[in-house]
Amino acid sequence: MKNVAVITIVILFFLSGNLYASPWMRSEGRGLVSSSVSYSTDSQLWTEGGFLVPLSEDRLQAVYSLSYEYGYSYDYNLFAGTAFTYRDTGTRVIQGVSSIRIGARGRLQRFRNGRSWQVTALLPARRVNNNPDDPEGGGSYGLHAGLFYRLLPDPYEHPFSKFPLGVWGGGIGIATLQSGNAANQVDAYWKWEKRFHRTPFGISFRGTGISSFAEGPLLPYARFQSEGGLSYDLSRMDGVSISYSVDVLGRNITQGSAFQVRFSHAFE
């Protein structure tokens, strides 16, 4: 069970919300560069029946990520990203460059932003310390496909609205690692966000669910996570956000919490 939890942590890092670059389409020739630093800890494990039991050793993880999005045309965007991960399982340290993510995004509806499809390829960067037993990201090639849908309000029906009730949206995706530790899964999220009128501040709340559905060397796992965030516009092109997330339900996976700081810069 201990080894299962360690492997599952690795897989979930690459197949969770990090794959969702953004549901929004960039205009042609415009782009966005973002980087983030996160710190997470795990001290308990959810069993097969969903009960929490203490881990023999507390675990921590620090991640620095970097991503880039570019408006190739009105209908299509391109993006890429990777991360450097440091993980202490209590008995050993695993660190290295994460799998590289390269993908494309397109519009589901031509005149409505925030409603898009996305396909992401997962490319293994390297094995940590050249040890085949510790491949960062499983050393596996993979593929992730997702749909994103901004529910309310419709900015083209109400272009000058300040959206006093905030913006609702969500997404669903399917991911598969094609080699190494196979882990097919389905993931979904919902999100509410609001900008405060005449201020540079914004808030958001997000719920994320993930569940595996394929047989393999791992036990089937599931997790539901809640997250709250605060954003601040440094300028028209730059922004910073902080968020805190916690796992609230799970099965065959560790229970933890994470704190993240993210910086972004848009360019024309």
Secondary structure as GFF3:
##gff-version 3
##sequence-region A 1 268
A	DSSP	alpha_helix	2	15	.	.	.	ID=ss1
A	DSSP	three_ten_helix	17	19	.	.	.	ID=ss2
A	DSSP	beta_strand	31	46	.	.	.	ID=ss3
A	DSSP	beta_strand	52	71	.	.	.	ID=ss4
A	DSSP	beta_strand	76	88	.	.	.	ID=ss5
A	DSSP	beta_strand	93	97	.	.	.	ID=ss6
A	DSSP	beta_strand	100	107	.	.	.	ID=ss7
A	DSSP	beta_strand	115	123	.	.	.	ID=ss8
A	DSSP	three_ten_helix	128	130	.	.	.	ID=ss9
A	DSSP	three_ten_helix	136	139	.	.	.	ID=ss10
A	DSSP	beta_strand	142	152	.	.	.	ID=ss11
A	DSSP	beta_strand	167	177	.	.	.	ID=ss12
A	DSSP	beta_strand	185	195	.	.	.	ID=ss13
A	DSSP	beta_strand	201	212	.	.	.	ID=ss14
A	DSSP	beta_strand	222	233	.	.	.	ID=ss15
A	DSSP	beta_strand	238	251	.	.	.	ID=ss16
A	DSSP	beta_strand	253	267	.	.	.	ID=ss17
###
